[in-house]
Amino acid sequence: MKVAIVDDDAIVRAIVTDVVQKMFAKERVALELRTFKDGEEFISSDWHEGKEPCLVILDGVMPKMDGLEVLQQLRNKKDASRYKIIMLTARKSENDIARALELGADDYMTKPFKLLELEAKIRHMLKRMN
């Protein structure tokens, strides 16, 4: 299973990485985890290409290319269905949430977030991916 954490905040990347690694250690699922400091770095990487499912935990507000742009690019790919995307962002307005969901986000969480809630959403997404 591939998991990408795309966030410009190093602290958020570290926290989410820790949550994901601990979850996968318990589940005994092979994990290939990568972090990216912005959307442009993620999109330009070929790491997420391939056939295996890819869970993307995506910040909405980033320099260069924001999360909504990344979301649109992933959803325009031929193999868009293998990506599950959780938006994890400081954008709290109903319009921002609605736009992300319309563009194809599978789930949406606002910052600051609760670790247990994030873990529950990731577990739910993993069940949908298997």
Contact map, one row per residue, 1 for C-alpha under 8 A:
1110000000000000000000000000111100000000000000000001111000000000000000000000000000000000000000000000000000000000000000000000000000
1111000000000000000000000000001110000000000000010001111000000000000000000000000000000000000000000000000000000000000000000000000000
1111100000000000000000000000001111000000000000000000011110000000000000000000000000000000000000000000000000000000000000000000000000
0111110000000000000000000000000011110000000000010000011110000000000000000000000000000000000000000000000000000000000000000000000000
0011111000001001100000000000000011110000000000000000000111000000000000000000000000000000000000000000000000000000000000000000000000
0001111100001000000000000000000000111110010000000000000111100000000000000000000000000000000000000000000000000000000000000000000000
0000111111011000000000000000000000111110000000000000000001100100000000000000000000000000000000000000000000000000000000000000000000
0000011111001000000000000000000000011100000000000000000000100110000000000000000000000000000000000000000000000000000000000000000000
0000001111111000000000000000000000001000000000000000000000000000000000000000000000000000000000000000000000000000000000000000000000
0000001111111100000000000000000000001000000000000000000000000000000000000000000000000000000000000000000000000000000000000000000000
0000000011111110000000000000000000000000000000000000000000000000000000000000000000000000000000000000000000000000000000000000000000
0000001011111111000000000000000000000000000000000000000000000000000000000000000000000000000000000000000000000000000000000000000000
0000111111111111100000000000000000100000000000000000000000000000000000000000000000000000000000000000000000000000000000000000000000
0000000001111111110000000000000000000000000000000000000000000000000000000000000000000000000000000000000000000000000000000000000000
0000000000111111111000000000000000000000000000000000000000000000000000000000000000000000000000000000000000000000000000000000000000
0000100000011111111100000000000000000000000000000000000000000000000000000000000000000000000000000000000000000000000000000000000000
0000100000001111111110000000000010100000000000000000000000000000000000000000000000000000000000000000000000000000000000000000000000
0000000000000111111111000000000000000000000000000000000000000000000000000000000000000000000000000000000000000000000000000000000000
0000000000000011111111100000000000000000000000000000000000000000000000000000000000000000000000000000000000000000001000100000000000
0000000000000001111111110000000000000000000000000000000000000000000000000000000000000000000000000000000000000000000000100000000000
0000000000000000111111111000001000000000000000000000000000000000000000000000000000000000000000000000000000000000000000000000000000
0000000000000000011111111100000000000000000000000000000000000000000000000000000000000000000000000000000000000000000000000000000000
0000000000000000001111111110000000000000000000000000000000000000000000000000000000000000000000000000000000000000000000100000000000
0000000000000000000111111111111000000000000000000000000000000000000000000000000000000000000000000000000000000000000000000000000000
0000000000000000000011111111100000000000000000000000000000000000000000000000000000000000000000000000000000000000000000000000000000
0000000000000000000001111111000000000000000000000000000000000000000000000000000000000000000000000000000000000000000000000000000000
0000000000000000000000111111100000000000000000000000000000000000000000000000000000000000000000000000000000000000000000000000000000
0000000000000000000000011111110000000000000000000000000000000000000000000000000000000000000000000000000000000000000000000000000000
1000000000000000000000011011111000000000000000000000000000000000000000000000000000000000000000000000000000000000000000000000000000
1000000000000000000000010001111100000000000000000000000000000000000000000000000000000000000000000000000000000000000000000000000000
1110000000000000000010010000111110000000000000000000000000000000000000000000000000000000000000000000000000000000000000000000000000
1110000000000000000000000000011111000000000000000000000000000000000000000000000000000000000000000000000000000000000000000000000000
0111100000000000100000000000001111100000000000000000000000000000000000000000000000000000000000000000000000000000000000000000000000
0011100000000000000000000000000111110000000000000000000000000000000000000000000000000000000000000000000000000000000000000000000000
0001111000001000100000000000000011111000000000000000000000000000000000000000000000000000000000000000000000000000000000000000000000
0001111100000000000000000000000001111110110000000000000000000000000000000000000000000000000000000000000000000000000000000000000000
0000011111000000000000000000000000111110110000000000000000000000000000000000000000000000000000000000000000000000000000000000000000
0000011100000000000000000000000000011111110000000000000000000111110000000000000000000000000000000000000000000000000000000000000000
0000011000000000000000000000000000011111111000000000000000000111111011000000000000000000000000000000000000000000000000000000000000
0000000000000000000000000000000000000111111100000000000000000001100001000000000000000000000000000000000000000000000000000000000000
0000000000000000000000000000000000011111111110000000000000000000000000000000000000000000000000000000000000000000000000000000000000
0000010000000000000000000000000000011111111110000000000000000000000000000000000000000000000000000000000000000000000000000000000000
0000000000000000000000000000000000000011111111000000000000000000000001001000000000000000000000000000000000000000000000000000000000
0000000000000000000000000000000000000001111111000000000000000000000000000000000000000000000000000000000000000000000000000000000000
0000000000000000000000000000000000000000111111110000000000000000000000000000000000000000000000000000000000000000000000000000000000
0000000000000000000000000000000000000000001111111000000000000000000000000000000000000000000000000000000000000000000000000000000000
0000000000000000000000000000000000000000000011111000000000000000000000000000000000000000000000000000000000000000000000000000000000
0101000000000000000000000000000000000000000011111100010000000000000000000000000000000000000000000000000000000000000000000000000000
0000000000000000000000000000000000000000000001111110000000000000000000000000000000000000000000000000000000000000000000000000000000
0000000000000000000000000000000000000000000000011111000000000000000000000000000000000000000000000000000000000000000000000000000000
0000000000000000000000000000000000000000000000001111100000000000000000000000000001000000000000000000000000000000000000000000000000
1100000000000000000000000000000000000000000000000111110000000000000000000000000001000000000000000000000000000000000000000000000000
1100000000000000000000000000000000000000000000000011111000000000000000000000000001110000000000000000000000000000000000000000000010
1111000000000000000000000000000000000000000000010001111100000000000000000000000001110000000000000000000000000000000000000000000000
1111000000000000000000000000000000000000000000000000111110000000000000000000000000111100000000000000000000000000000000000000110000
0011110000000000000000000000000000000000000000000000011111000000000000000000000000111100000000000000000000000000000000000000000000
0011110000000000000000000000000000000000000000000000001111100000000000000000000000001111000000000000000000000000000000000000000000
0000111000000000000000000000000000000000000000000000000111110000001000000000000000001111100000000000000000000000000000000000000000
0000011100000000000000000000000000000000000000000000000011111100011000000000000000000011100000000000000000000000000000000000000000
0000000000000000000000000000000000000000000000000000000001111100011100000000000000000011111000000000000000000000000000000000000000
0000000000000000000000000000000000000000000000000000000000111110011000000000000000000000111000000000000000000000000000000000000000
0000001100000000000000000000000000000110000000000000000000111111111000000000000000000000000000000000000000000000000000000000000000
0000000100000000000000000000000000000110000000000000000000001111110000000000000000000000000000000000000000000000000000000000000000
0000000000000000000000000000000000000111000000000000000000000111110000000000000000000000000000000000000000000000000000000000000000
0000000000000000000000000000000000000111000000000000000000000111111011000000000000000000000000000000000000000000000000000000000000
0000000000000000000000000000000000000110000000000000000000111111111111000000000000000000000000000000000000000000000000000000000000
0000000000000000000000000000000000000010000000000000000001111100111111100000000000000010000000000000000000000000000000000000000000
0000000000000000000000000000000000000000000000000000000000010000011111110000000000000000000000000001001000000000000000000000000000
0000000000000000000000000000000000000010000000000000000000000000111111111000000000000000000000000000000000000000000000000000000000
0000000000000000000000000000000000000011001000000000000000000000111111111100000000000000000000000000000000000000000000000000000000
0000000000000000000000000000000000000000000000000000000000000000001111111110000000001000000000000001001110000000000000000000000000
0000000000000000000000000000000000000000000000000000000000000000000111111111000000000000000000000000001100000000000000000000000000
0000000000000000000000000000000000000000001000000000000000000000000011111111100000000000000000000000000000000000000000000000000000
0000000000000000000000000000000000000000000000000000000000000000000001111111100100100000000000000000000000000000000000000000000000
0000000000000000000000000000000000000000000000000000000000000000000000111111100110000000000000000000001100000000000000000000000000
0000000000000000000000000000000000000000000000000000000000000000000000011111110100000000000000000000000000000000000000000000000000
0000000000000000000000000000000000000000000000000000000000000000000000001111111100000000000000000000000000000000000000000000000000
0000000000000000000000000000000000000000000000000000000000000000000000000001111100000000000000000000000000000000000000000000000000
0000000000000000000000000000000000000000000000000000000000000000000000000000111111100000000000000000000000000000000000000000000000
0000000000000000000000000000000000000000000000000000000000000000000000000111111111100000000000000000000000000000000000000000000000
0000000000000000000000000000000000000000000000000000000000000000000000000010001111110000000000000000000000000000000000000000000000
0000000000000000000000000000000000000000000000000011110000000000000000000000001111110000000000000000000000000000000000000000000010
0000000000000000000000000000000000000000000000000000111100000000000000000100001111111000000000000000000000000000000000000000000000
0000000000000000000000000000000000000000000000000000111100000000000000000000000011111100000000000000000011000000000000000000100010
0000000000000000000000000000000000000000000000000000001111000000000000100000000000111110000000000000000111100000000000000000000000
0000000000000000000000000000000000000000000000000000001111000000000000000000000000011111000000000000000011111000000000000000000000
0000000000000000000000000000000000000000000000000000000011110000001000000000000000001111100000000001000011111000000000000000000000
0000000000000000000000000000000000000000000000000000000011110000000000000000000000000111110000000000000000011110000000000000000000
0000000000000000000000000000000000000000000000000000000001111000000000000000000000000011111100000000000000011110000000000000000000
0000000000000000000000000000000000000000000000000000000000011000000000000000000000000001111100000000000000000111000000000000000000
0000000000000000000000000000000000000000000000000000000000011000000000000000000000000000111110011000000000000110000000000000000000
0000000000000000000000000000000000000000000000000000000000000000000000000000000000000000111111011000000000000100000000000000000000
0000000000000000000000000000000000000000000000000000000000000000000000000000000000000000001111111000000000000000000000000000000000
0000000000000000000000000000000000000000000000000000000000000000000000000000000000000000000111111100000000000000000000000000000000
0000000000000000000000000000000000000000000000000000000000000000000000000000000000000000000011111110000000000000000000000000000000
0000000000000000000000000000000000000000000000000000000000000000000000000000000000000000001111111111000000000000000000000000000000
0000000000000000000000000000000000000000000000000000000000000000000000000000000000000000001111111111100000010000000000000000000000
0000000000000000000000000000000000000000000000000000000000000000000000000000000000000000000001111111110000000000000000000000000000
0000000000000000000000000000000000000000000000000000000000000000000000000000000000000000000000111111111000000000000000000000000000
0000000000000000000000000000000000000000000000000000000000000000000100100000000000000010000000011111111110010000000000000000000000
0000000000000000000000000000000000000000000000000000000000000000000000000000000000000000000000001111111111110000000000000000000000
0000000000000000000000000000000000000000000000000000000000000000000000000000000000000000000000000111111110000000000000000000000000
0000000000000000000000000000000000000000000000000000000000000000000100110010000000000000000000000011111110000000000000000000000000
0000000000000000000000000000000000000000000000000000000000000000000000110010000000001000000000000001111111000000000000000000000000
0000000000000000000000000000000000000000000000000000000000000000000000100000000000011110000000000001111111110000000000000000000000
0000000000000000000000000000000000000000000000000000000000000000000000000000000000011110000000000000100111110000000000000000000000
0000000000000000000000000000000000000000000000000000000000000000000000000000000000001110000000000000100011111000000000001000000000
0000000000000000000000000000000000000000000000000000000000000000000000000000000000000111100000001001100011111100000000000000000000
0000000000000000000000000000000000000000000000000000000000000000000000000000000000000111100000000000000000111110100001000000000000
0000000000000000000000000000000000000000000000000000000000000000000000000000000000000001111100000000000000011111100000000000000000
0000000000000000000000000000000000000000000000000000000000000000000000000000000000000001111000000000000000001111100000000000000000
0000000000000000000000000000000000000000000000000000000000000000000000000000000000000000010000000000000000000111110000000000000000
0000000000000000000000000000000000000000000000000000000000000000000000000000000000000000000000000000000000001111111011000000000000
0000000000000000000000000000000000000000000000000000000000000000000000000000000000000000000000000000000000000001111111000000000000
0000000000000000001000000000000000000000000000000000000000000000000000000000000000000000000000000000000000000000111111100000000000
0000000000000000000000000000000000000000000000000000000000000000000000000000000000000000000000000000000000000000011111110000000000
0000000000000000000000000000000000000000000000000000000000000000000000000000000000000000000000000000000000000000111111111000000000
0000000000000000000000000000000000000000000000000000000000000000000000000000000000000000000000000000000000001000111111111100000000
0000000000000000001100100000000000000000000000000000000000000000000000000000000000000000000000000000000000000000001111111110000000
0000000000000000000000000000000000000000000000000000000000000000000000000000000000000000000000000000000000000000000111111111000000
0000000000000000000000000000000000000000000000000000000000000000000000000000000000000000000000000000000000100000000011111111100000
0000000000000000000000000000000000000000000000000000000000000000000000000000000000000000000000000000000000000000000001111111110000
0000000000000000000000000000000000000000000000000000000000000000000000000000000000000000000000000000000000000000000000111111111000
0000000000000000000000000000000000000000000000000000000000000000000000000000000000000000000000000000000000000000000000011111111100
0000000000000000000000000000000000000000000000000000001000000000000000000000000000010000000000000000000000000000000000001111111110
0000000000000000000000000000000000000000000000000000001000000000000000000000000000000000000000000000000000000000000000000111111111
0000000000000000000000000000000000000000000000000000000000000000000000000000000000000000000000000000000000000000000000000011111111
0000000000000000000000000000000000000000000000000000000000000000000000000000000000000000000000000000000000000000000000000001111111
0000000000000000000000000000000000000000000000000000100000000000000000000000000001010000000000000000000000000000000000000000111111
0000000000000000000000000000000000000000000000000000000000000000000000000000000000000000000000000000000000000000000000000000011111
